[in-house]
Amino acid sequence: MNLNFLRLRLDKWIWWGIISFVTVLIFSIAIVQLIVGLLAFLWIAKIALTPDYKFVRTPLDYPFIAFVIVRIFSVLFSVDYTASVLTLYKEIPFYIIYFIITNNLSIDNIDQIKKIIGIMIVAACVASIYGSAKVILGFEERASSSTSGYSTLGMFLAVVISFTLWLGKNKELFPSRWLWSLSLLIMGGGLLLTLNRTHWGVVGIILLVIGLLRERIALLVTLGFSGLAIGFIPSISNRFYQMIHFMEYTSGRNVIWQGALMKFTERPIFGFGPRTFEQIFPLRNQLEDKLIASWHNDFLQVYMESGLFALFAFLWIIAAIYYYGFKIVRLKEIDLFYKEITVAILLGMSAFFLTGFVGGFIIDPITSLLFRFLLGILALTSIKTIKKVKAD
């Protein structure tokens, strides 16, 4: 077996590994983490067998790497190393999925990109049906996935719905408007049944923007179905009331943020360390839910755990996402497909960041992987922007 043949086989295995990653992401934490590990092994083997291997560089690499480095440093300077060290093998290794995507997908291969995006949407629909069925059949009060609770499923669906909303007129991904409408109806039903008001609000904001810009009929239909659900399903009606009176029903967030304010200036450089909420939170006796173990705000979570440098790196990632995203959209010479996908990713990212103000994805083992996956695709697309700028 010659090296060229083996490298071709590795490329094929990595491709099928990426497909498997997207397929099972919302269904099994253990399996998807195993897949990431196998992908990392295959990629390292590919590098070892390629003497002239060139690492694919993107403009999003620098803020991403900066965040990972500071995250590691915050473990070393943690107030409770025993608690924080778990991050070194439960979180840090899985950042590699970003580089696996940027180094093993070809952004010029539209068929590849279409396939993995299609699988992501189908997986979200299946997860939504599964979660909805458990509620309808009386097994659970709130829709959840097969591997995680309603919050993770709600975040996952909110991102994929926001992503999909923009693509209704993209014939390459949705040959039929009915297929697009059905996908959104299925995912929207699952999102409603998670009873997660944060994600309702986030999708509502994004739907309003897209509806006014591009999909007025979809906006009207969604308002109609949502109105019926609120009017006739008591659990949804109750959660909707709590959503519009958020400050009266903060689910303990006011206590969490008050406690954060008390500790805010104690360790501003590298923070208290990942996974130290239980050790340092000063108002635990005031929490109704004693199982709360996070700061319920991604920006606050990053700062409290890893300090100002990590927060700056996180904000750098966000700034780079929108900077290069808008550059891609404004390029006249770039294929319409890439513009459409870029806008869709920006909307999905907006769902992540808006949720981050009252919830989060940073420390969630599933939605954080989804974020890095989409970030990798956007990073690859941004290379086209760099090439165009250099050409000019």
Disulfide bonds with the S-S distance in Angstrom:
none
